[in-house]
Amino acid sequence: MRVEVLLRHVYLTPLDDTVPYIQQARGIVIYGTKDQLFSNQSIEAIEYLNHMEVHLIEDGTHALEVETVSDSLIIMNTIVDIYQSFFTSKE
């Protein structure tokens, strides 16, 4: 008996070296626009992939932090919502 499993991945603040894996995978990517470890070239390589749901955090660093603690907490709540949607969806 053969069982097919659809694998999906979560790439949270990926590095440039993970782009080839992202291009071949299904799932979500979350990155900050001020992440110095994820280059503009990497962003361009993934931003139009139709098998990946890409979420960018404006002004977010590699740790997805922004200027104020209160705004960083709002971002963390947004990420929790993204996770909940991802892990409860069937696709």
C-alpha positions as CSV (number, residue, x, y, z in Angstrom):
1,M,0.0,0.0,0.0
2,R,1.4,3.4,-1.0
3,V,0.5,6.5,0.9
4,E,1.1,9.9,-0.7
5,V,2.0,12.7,1.7
6,L,2.0,16.3,0.6
7,L,4.9,18.0,2.4
8,R,4.8,21.7,3.1
9,H,7.6,23.8,4.6
10,V,7.8,26.9,6.8
11,Y,10.8,29.1,6.1
12,L,11.0,31.6,8.9
13,T,13.7,34.2,8.2
14,P,15.5,32.1,5.6
15,L,19.1,32.5,4.6
16,D,20.3,33.1,1.0
17,D,21.6,29.5,0.9
18,T,18.0,28.2,1.4
19,V,16.6,29.8,-1.8
20,P,17.1,26.6,-4.0
21,Y,15.1,24.6,-1.4
22,I,12.4,27.3,-1.3
23,Q,12.1,27.2,-5.1
24,Q,11.4,23.5,-5.1
25,A,9.1,23.4,-2.0
26,R,5.6,24.2,-1.1
27,G,4.7,26.2,1.9
28,I,5.3,29.6,3.4
29,V,8.2,32.1,3.7
30,I,8.3,34.8,6.3
31,Y,11.1,37.4,6.2
32,G,11.9,40.9,7.3
33,T,12.6,43.7,4.8
34,K,15.6,44.8,6.8
35,D,17.0,41.2,7.2
36,Q,20.7,41.6,6.2
37,L,21.0,37.8,5.9
38,F,18.4,37.6,3.1
39,S,19.5,39.5,0.1
40,N,17.5,41.4,-2.5
41,Q,18.6,38.8,-5.0
42,S,17.0,36.1,-2.9
43,I,13.8,38.1,-2.4
44,E,13.5,38.5,-6.2
45,A,14.1,34.8,-6.7
46,I,11.1,33.8,-4.4
47,E,8.6,36.7,-4.6
48,Y,6.7,35.4,-7.5
49,L,6.6,31.7,-6.8
50,N,3.0,30.5,-7.0
51,H,3.6,27.4,-4.9
52,M,4.9,29.5,-1.9
53,E,3.0,31.9,0.2
54,V,5.5,34.8,0.9
55,H,5.0,37.1,3.8
56,L,7.2,40.1,4.3
57,I,7.5,42.0,7.5
58,E,8.1,45.7,6.8
59,D,11.2,47.0,8.6
60,G,11.7,43.6,10.2
61,T,15.3,42.4,11.0
62,H,16.4,38.8,10.8
63,A,14.8,38.3,14.2
64,L,11.6,39.9,12.8
65,E,12.0,42.8,15.3
66,V,11.2,46.4,14.4
67,E,11.9,49.7,16.1
68,T,9.6,49.4,19.1
69,V,8.7,46.5,21.4
70,S,5.0,47.1,21.0
71,D,5.3,46.9,17.2
72,S,7.4,43.8,17.5
73,L,4.7,42.1,19.6
74,I,2.1,43.0,17.0
75,I,4.3,41.4,14.4
76,M,4.7,38.2,16.5
77,N,0.9,38.0,16.9
78,T,0.6,38.3,13.1
79,I,3.1,35.5,12.6
80,V,1.1,33.3,15.1
81,D,-2.0,34.0,12.9
82,I,0.0,33.0,9.8
83,Y,1.1,29.8,11.5
84,Q,-2.4,28.9,12.7
85,S,-3.8,29.4,9.2
86,F,-1.0,27.3,7.7
87,F,-1.2,24.4,10.1
88,T,-5.0,24.2,10.0
89,S,-5.3,24.4,6.2
90,K,-5.5,21.2,4.1
91,E,-3.5,22.6,1.2
